[in-house]
């Protein structure tokens, strides 16, 4: 019986030695060339970029509004307001706006908000001076009006505010 156990010990010892020699010589390990590694890294980065782009497009774009035609307009009645001024005579602004909306069905719903919209427009425009409405100030005014009206008529989406008349006297 001792012969069998000694024989088993020698066999396991020789197998261990052979495995250690193979590992030392590098047999059993696959060497990857630097070109293959570089190509795999570039492909992985491109894959990450594509997945990230898809994620951003899918989650942060408004799919419903990008493919619709925007040809519906709602007129806001004429507004006449005194502008903020230091001179005693003052300046008067007369303006008419159109709202460009995405859906014709929302037109009637927006018309129900006209009194509130007029109130917000009057409050905002009364606080403006002539210098506030010149040059890039006119675009800032449009953005501010769009923001105010969008907050009033939410969840209805407004594409932009169009100036129909804008006269300062």
C-alpha distance (Angstrom), angle and dihedral (degrees) to the residues before:
residue distance angle dihedral
X1 . . .
X2 3.77 . .
X3 3.78 89.8 .
X4 3.81 90.5 60.2
X5 3.82 93.5 49.1
X6 3.82 91.8 46.8
X7 3.80 89.8 48.0
X8 3.85 90.8 50.2
X9 3.81 91.3 49.2
X10 3.82 91.5 51.1
X11 3.83 91.3 48.2
X12 3.80 92.9 50.3
X13 3.81 89.9 44.9
X14 3.81 92.5 52.5
X15 3.83 91.8 46.2
X16 3.80 90.1 52.6
X17 3.79 90.8 50.0
X18 3.80 92.3 49.2
X19 3.82 92.5 49.2
X20 3.80 91.5 48.5
X21 3.81 90.8 50.6
X22 3.82 91.6 50.0
X23 3.78 91.5 50.1
X24 3.81 91.6 48.4
X25 3.81 91.7 51.5
X26 3.81 91.5 47.8
X27 3.79 96.3 -116.8
X28 3.76 110.9 148.4
X29 3.79 92.7 32.3
X30 3.76 118.6 100.5
X31 3.76 115.2 -142.5
X32 3.81 115.0 -141.8
X33 3.76 115.6 -149.9
X34 3.79 118.1 -127.2
X35 3.84 91.3 -119.9
X36 3.80 92.7 58.3
X37 3.78 90.2 46.6
X38 3.83 91.2 50.2
X39 3.82 93.1 48.6
X40 3.81 91.6 48.2
X41 3.81 90.9 49.5
X42 3.82 92.2 50.1
X43 3.80 91.7 48.1
X44 3.80 90.3 49.4
X45 3.82 91.4 51.4
X46 3.82 91.2 48.9
X47 3.80 89.8 49.8
X48 3.82 90.7 50.9
X49 3.82 90.4 49.2
X50 3.81 92.1 51.1
X51 3.79 93.6 47.6
X52 3.82 91.2 46.7
X53 3.80 92.2 49.1
X54 3.77 91.7 49.9
X55 3.82 90.8 48.6
X56 3.80 92.9 51.0
X57 3.82 93.1 45.8
X58 3.78 93.7 46.1
X59 3.79 97.5 46.1
X60 3.79 103.9 34.6
X61 3.81 104.4 37.2
X62 3.76 126.2 83.8
X63 3.81 102.7 -126.5
X64 3.80 94.2 -175.9
X65 3.80 97.2 56.2
X66 3.79 100.2 41.5
X67 3.79 95.4 68.1
X68 3.81 100.1 40.9
X69 3.74 125.2 96.6
X70 3.76 113.4 -115.2
X71 3.77 105.2 -146.0
X72 3.81 105.0 125.0
X73 3.79 120.5 106.0
X74 3.79 133.3 -172.7
X75 3.81 118.2 -161.4
X76 3.78 120.0 -138.2
X77 3.82 113.2 -150.8
X78 3.80 119.2 -108.0
X79 3.79 116.1 -76.9
X80 3.80 123.1 -151.4
X81 3.79 115.3 -171.7
X82 3.81 139.8 159.8
X83 3.79 111.6 -116.2
X84 3.79 122.8 -136.4
X85 3.77 107.1 -91.3
X86 3.81 141.9 162.7
X87 3.79 95.5 -144.7
X88 3.80 116.3 84.7
X89 3.81 94.5 -128.4
X90 3.81 92.7 59.6
X91 3.77 130.9 -164.9
X92 3.76 128.4 -93.1
X93 3.80 124.9 -145.2
X94 3.77 120.8 -156.4
X95 3.80 113.7 -171.7
X96 3.78 140.5 166.3
X97 3.80 122.9 -165.9
X98 3.79 137.1 -166.2
X99 3.78 123.4 -156.7
X100 3.78 116.6 -143.5
X101 3.80 108.8 -147.3
X102 3.79 134.9 -174.3
X103 3.79 100.6 -132.5
X104 3.81 129.7 44.6
X105 3.82 89.6 -150.2
X106 3.82 90.3 64.8
X107 3.81 93.0 59.3
X108 3.82 95.0 87.6
X109 3.79 92.5 44.2
X110 3.82 90.3 53.8
X111 3.82 91.2 48.6
X112 3.81 87.8 60.5
X113 3.82 88.5 61.3
X114 3.84 96.0 50.3
X115 3.85 95.1 106.7
X116 3.81 91.5 52.5
X117 3.81 91.5 43.9
X118 3.83 90.8 51.5
X119 3.80 90.7 49.6
X120 3.82 91.7 52.6
X121 3.81 92.7 45.1
X122 3.80 92.2 50.4
X123 3.81 92.0 48.2
X124 3.78 92.2 48.9
X125 3.82 97.5 43.5
X126 3.84 94.1 45.8
X127 3.79 88.1 61.5
X128 3.82 93.7 54.2
X129 3.82 127.0 92.2
X130 3.80 127.5 -153.3
X131 3.81 90.9 -100.5
X132 3.83 89.7 53.6
X133 3.81 90.0 58.3
X134 3.80 99.5 46.3
X135 3.81 125.5 98.9
X136 3.82 112.8 -24.6
X137 3.80 89.0 2.8
X138 3.79 89.2 77.3
X139 3.81 91.1 60.3
X140 3.82 90.7 46.4
X141 3.81 87.7 52.2
X142 3.83 91.0 52.9
X143 3.80 91.4 50.1
X144 3.81 92.2 47.7
X145 3.81 91.6 49.0
X146 3.81 91.2 47.2
X147 3.79 90.2 51.6
X148 3.81 93.2 48.5
X149 3.80 94.1 47.2
X150 3.81 92.6 44.3
X151 3.80 89.4 54.7
X152 3.80 90.4 51.4
X153 3.83 98.1 48.6
X154 3.80 98.5 35.6
X155 3.13 127.2 174.1
X156 3.82 87.0 33.7
X157 3.80 109.6 89.6
X158 3.79 121.3 -135.2
X159 3.79 118.2 -159.6
X160 3.79 98.6 -158.9
X161 3.78 147.9 -32.1
X162 3.81 114.8 -109.9
X163 3.80 122.1 -158.5
X164 3.79 110.0 -133.9
X165 3.83 97.9 172.5
X166 3.77 127.4 4.1
X167 3.80 115.0 172.8
X168 3.80 126.1 165.4
X169 3.84 115.8 -164.8
